[in-house]
Amino acid sequence: MSNLMLPKPFDGTAVYDVSQSYSSFVPFTVNSVYPIHRWYRFKEGFSRDLVHLLLGSLGPKVRVCLDPFAGSGTTPLTCQYLGITCHSVEVNPFLYHVAKTKLSTRYTVLGFRQAVATIKRSIRKQLNQEFPIPVMSTITRRNGNEQWLFSRSTLHAILALRSCFSKTGSPYSGLFLVLLASILPEIGNTFKDGKCVRYKKDWQRRRLSTQHVIDRFFARCDLINSDIDYIEERKETAASNASLCIRASAIESLSSFRTNSIDAVITSPPYLNSFDYTDVYMPELWALGFVKSYEDVRRLREKTLRSHVQVKWQLERHELGRTIARLVREVVGDGAEIWNSVIPEMIAGYFIDLRQILFELSRIIRPDGNLCVVVGTSSYNGVAIPTDLVLAGIANDLGFKFEEMRIMRNLKTSTQQSGANGSLPRLRESVLIFRRSKRLVRAPNHSFTFPKSLFKNESR
């Protein structure tokens, strides 16, 4: 049992430090051993095993699930092969495509082999073609730019393969696009590192031929042959959640769900760590054609949760509840400098957005249904943001009973999160488990109750 102090509304709630047993199977990397889940490595996600564990603790009453932040589709895919109906929502067009592709049950072993053969027959001809280069200024070397994501030969191979996929027809064209995405980190000049894309040490010396890219793609196809067999054997018993996966923002989409229609929500919203998924997935978005202009990128960023600083978020003063306003004041301090001036608005906007989402979920989840939220705390200017406890306070006001908190991992801190004296607050990643009471809140109220001392206690 953890000795973490909880605010008064949650005295008696079970708080467990399970980091020793959970830390090895929570990360998405665990999915690399499971069919379909391994098609694309979504490093910010959680594992199939965690979804299994949560569903097991909720019991057989769960027949209909929802994940409003689906990412690459781990929750709906896990549910699908357990026979559980699962709705899912994802705003990023690339990640939505990955999730939708993994959820399809239309693949057959014969069809897949024929589609691969079609690409092998047509790729030589396509390599002799010229293709329009995406607009992104750093997609490849040109116009005197100093850094670029892909060499000219690598990008040409990517575009040639894409032109072949259309010849294979649905659903294989979408599957091949995901498999091509899965090798981009290997064949490109960058890698994903925390909140950003960084260049490899030897990127300027990398000279990959078009043939190397083609060979790596077909090797990836060979690797998933057994996965297609897995899908074909189980398609009669799978829940077919592909049609229930929609591309939209959580805030936009949840109002369309029927009241009391969901048994359980298992999800993980973006963490409050200034992480912009649009930025991190730029290579996939541009090279695979999911965005075609900088205007597309801008619109996508504006639809995301207010968890990053790539957009200057506008807030009305009346939107800020007392608790959120106090937290922002803690971070800003007495005129202390922070590394980005948008951070105070980001922090406030983040909790306002999540309150609106939790408000909708309090209507959608049936009475006595469950809400499971995986979330991490964060820190700015040396002040720890107790995201898990703040969300617990919001959910409590909206008719959820806070039942359990499991601290799964201790998170690494960076120098950007330190205070003026260089101190680094301890951060954690937890899963919060709630039960929806029969009380239904009719209107969102941004001013919820927490002890005044909470945030200073969390900073120590």
N, C-alpha and C positions, 0 to 999 in steps of 0.2 A: 504494500500500500504506500502510495506517495505521501509525503508530508506537505505537498503543495497546498497553500492556503486558498480556499475558495471563498468568493463573496457570499454574503448572507443568503441570497435567494437559493443557493445551491448547497447549503450545509447538509451533510449526510449523503451527498452524491458520491458514488464510488469512483475513486481516482486511482488508477493503477499505472505504475511504471513497468511496462512490458518490453522495454527496449532490448533487453538481452535476448528475448525469444523472438521478437518481431523484426529486428533490424535486418536480419539476413533474408527475409522473404517479402518484405514490403516493397522494395524498389522494383521498377518495371523490368530491370535486367533479368529477374527471375523468369519472365515470360519467354526468354530465349529458348527454353526447353519445351515449350508447348506449341502444338500445331496451331496455325493461323495467327495466334498472338505474336509469333516471332516474325511475321512478315515485315514489320517496320518497327524499329526501336524508337519509341517515344519516351525519351529519358525522363521527362517530367511527370510521367504517369505512375500509377501504382500497379501491383501485380494481380494476376488472376487469383492467386492464393489468398490475398486479402479479401477479395470479393467472396470467395468460397467461405472464408472464416466468418465474415459478417452475416452472410445469408444463413449459415448454419446456426449462428447465435439467435437469429430472429425467428427461426422455426419454419414449419411447413405452411404457415398461414400466408406466406408471401407468394402471390400468384402474378402480380403486376408490379413492375419496378419502373423507376425513372432515374436517369442521370442527366441533369441539365448542363453539365460541363463534361461532355463525353470524351474529349480528346481523341485518341485513336480507337476508342470503342471497347475498352477492357470490360466495363460493367455490362453493357448489353450483350457482348459476345459470350461472356461467362454465363450469363443468364440463359442465353439461347440454347446452350448445350446442357443446361439443367432443366429445360422445358419451361422456363419462366418467361413470360412476356415482359419486354423491357422497352420503354420509350427512351429516346436519347436526343440530345440537342447539342450541336457544335457550331460555333460561328466561323472558325477558320476554314476556308474552303478546301485547303489541302488536307487537314486533319479529318474534316468531314468525309472527304473522299476515301481516306484510309479506313475509317470506321465503316462506311457503307460497303466498301469492297470486302472487308473481312466478314461482314455479316451476311453476304450473299451465299445462298445454298444452291446456286444454279450451275456450279462447276461440275464437270465429269472428268474422269481420267482420260478418256478418249478425246474429249473436246479440248482439253488442255494440251495434250500432245500434238493434236492437229494444229492448234493455234501457234504453238512454238515452232512447228515446221513451217508454217506460213511466214513467220518472221525471218527464219533462216533462209527461205527462198528469196525474199524481197530485200534483205538488208544490203546486199552488194549494190543493187541498183540505186537504192536510196542514198548510199554513201557518195554517189557521184552527183547528187543533186545539191543545189544551193538552197539554204533556208534563211528566212528573215531572223536576225538576231534580236532577242528580247531587248526592250528599251532600257532596262536597268543599266546604269552607267558602268558598274563594276562587274557585270556578268562575265566579261572576258576582256582580253587585252585589246584596247583601241583608244584612239584619240589622246594618246599620251598618258593614260591613267597609270598610277603607280602600283595598284593592287587589283587583282581580279579573281573571281571565284573559280573559274574554269579556264583551262588552256583552250586555244581555238580548236585543236583536234578533239579534245574531250567534249566540248560543247557541240561540235559538229556531230559526233557520235550520238550524243543525247538526242539531238533534234532528228537525226536519221531514224533512230529507234522509235521515237514518238510517231513519226510518219508511218512506220510499219504497223503500229498497234491498231490503227483504225481498220486495217485490212482483216484483223482477226475477229471483229464483231463483238457485240456484247455477250456475256459479261467479261470476256477475257481482256479486252482493251483496257478496262479500268484496273484489272488485276496486274497487268504488265506495267502500268504506270506506277503502281505501288512498289513493285519489285525494282523498277528503275530508281525510284526514290530511295530505296533501301541501300543502294550502292553509292549514292552521291557523296556521302562522307568519305568513302574510300578513294573515289576517283577525282574529288575536288581538291581545292587548295586550302579549305578551311575545316574546322571542327567546332562543335558546339561545346562551349565552356561556360557553365553557369548561365548568366544573363545575356551572353553575347556569342557571336561567331568570331573565332580567332583564326589567324593564319598559321598554318603549320610551319615549323622551323625551316624546312627545306622546300617550301612551296615554289620558290623561283627556279629551283633546279629540277622540278618534276617534269618529266617529258613522257606522258602517257600517250601511246598511239591509239588511234581509233579502234584497232583490233583488240587492244587490251580492254577497252571499255566494253566492246561487244562480248568478249570472252567472259568477263566478270558478270555481265547480265545473264548470259546463258547458264553460267554456273549457279547463279541465284535461282533460276528456273528449275534446274535439276534438284536443288535442295528441297523444294517444296512439293515434289511429286507425291510424297507420302501424305502431305497435308490435304491434297486434293482427294486422295483416296479416303482419308478420314471424313471429309465433308460428304462425299458421295454415300458412304456407308451409313451416315447418321442423319441424312437430310429428312427422313420420314419422321424422326422424333424431335428434331430441332424446332424451336419456337418461331423461327423466321422473323427476326426482329429488324431486318433490313428496311422494310417499308415504314417502320416506326422511328427511323433515324432521320431527323430533319436538320437542315442548315439554317440556323438563325441564332440570334443572341438569346440568352436565357431570359432576359427581361422582356424581350419582344414576344417570346413564344409561350410563356407559361400561362398567360391570361386565356389562352385557347383551350386549356385542359379542363375537363369536367370536374366539378366539385366532388370530393370523396371518391376519386377514381383510381388512386394509386395506393398500394399496400406499403411500399417502402421506397425511399430515395437513398441511393448510395452514390456519392459524388465527391469531387474534390475541386472547389473553385480555385482559380489562380491565386497564388499566395501574394500577400502584400509586400512584395520585395522588388518593386519596380521592374519586374520581368515582363518584357513585351514579346509574346509568342509570335507576333507578326515579324518582328526583327529577327528572331532566332531562326525562323523558318523561311527567310528570304531566298536561300538557294532553291528550295523546293517550290516555293510559290512562283518564282520567276522562270526557272529553267523548265518547269513542267507545265507552264501556261495557266496557272491558277489566278495570276494577276497579269494584266497586260499594260498597265500604266501606273504612274505614281498616284493618280487620283483613285485608282482601285485600292492602293495601299492605304491612303488617307481614310477612305470610307470604312475599310476594315478596322483600322485602329479605333475609329470613333464608335464602332459597335461593340468593342470589347469591354470587359469589366474595367473599372477605373483602378487598375492595379499597377500602372506604369506611367512614365513621365514623357512619353513620346507625343502626347497630345496635351495642350494647355487646357485642363479641365476648368469649366466655368461652374461656379457654385453660387446659389442664392443663399444669403445669410440665414434665412428662415429655415433652410434645410438642415442646419446643424443642430442636433440635440445637445443637451448639456454634457453628456459623457463624451461624445465625439469632439466637441469643441475643446473640452479640457485636455483631451489626449493630444490634439493638435498643438495646443499651447505648451504642453510638456515638451514636445519635439522641437518646437521653434525656440523655446527658452527665452532668455533675456537678450534678444538680438543676436543669438548665436548663429554662425553661418552653417548652412547645410549645402551638400554638394549639388543640389538642384532646387531651384526656387519653386518648382511645381509640386514638390513633395507634400506640403501641408494640404493642398487641394486634393492630391491623390489619396491621401489617407482618409480624409473626410468623405470623398466620393466613393471610395471602396466600401466603407461601411454603410453608406446610404444605399448603394446598389444592392449589397447583400441583404439589407433589411427589406428592400422591395421584393427580392427573390424569395426570401424566407416567408414574407407575407403571403405571396402567391402559393408557396408550398403548404402553408398552414391551411389553405382552402382545399388544395388538391389532394393531400394525403388524407385518407379516411381516419375517423376517430380510432384511436389505439394503434394506428399505423406508425411506422418508424422512419426516422431521418438519421442517416449516418453521414457525417461530414469529416473528411480528411483535410486537415489544415495545419499550416506551420506558423509559428510566431516569427516576428521580424524585429528589426531595430533600426532606428535613425537617430543620429546625433547622440548615441549612447543611451537612448531611451528605448527599452524593450516595449514592443507593441504586443500585448497579450491577446492576439487575434482569437484564439480559441475561447477565452473567457468572455471577450466582448460579444462574439457570436452566440455564446451560451446565454448571455443576458438578453440579446435581441430575440432569440428564439423563445426564451421564457416569457417575454412580454406578448408573444404572438400565439400562445396557447400550446407550446411544447413543454413537456416535462423532461428536464435534463437528467438522464438516468445513469450515464457512465462516461468516463473519459479515460482513454488508454493512451499513455505517452509512449509512442512507438520508437522514436529516434531522437537523439540529440543532433541538432543541426550545426554545421560549421558557420562561423561568423567571418566577415571580411572587414578590412580596415575602413570601408565606407560606413560600416555600422557602428564604429567606435565613437566614444565620447571625446570631449576635449582632452581628457587625461589619458586617452588611449585605452580605456577599459572596454571590454567586449562583453555585453550581457549574454547570459546563457539562453539559447533558443531551443525550441523543441518542435517536433512534428507529432500531432496527436490525431486520434479519431474520436469524435464526439458522437454519442448515441442518444437520441431523443425519442420520446413517444408523444404523439399528438393527443392532447386531451380533447374532450368534447366541447371545450370553450373555443369559439371561433372569433378572432378579432376582425372587425369589419373594416378598419381603416389603418394604414400604417402610421405609426407614431414614432418619430425619430428620437424622442427624449425618453430613454429607458433608465432604470435605476441601477446604480452601482455605488459602492462605498467610495468616498472621495480619495481614500488612501490607496486604492487598488493599483493605479499606474505607478506610483512611486515604489510600492512594494515589489512590483514586477521588475523594476529597473535595477534593484539592488543585486 
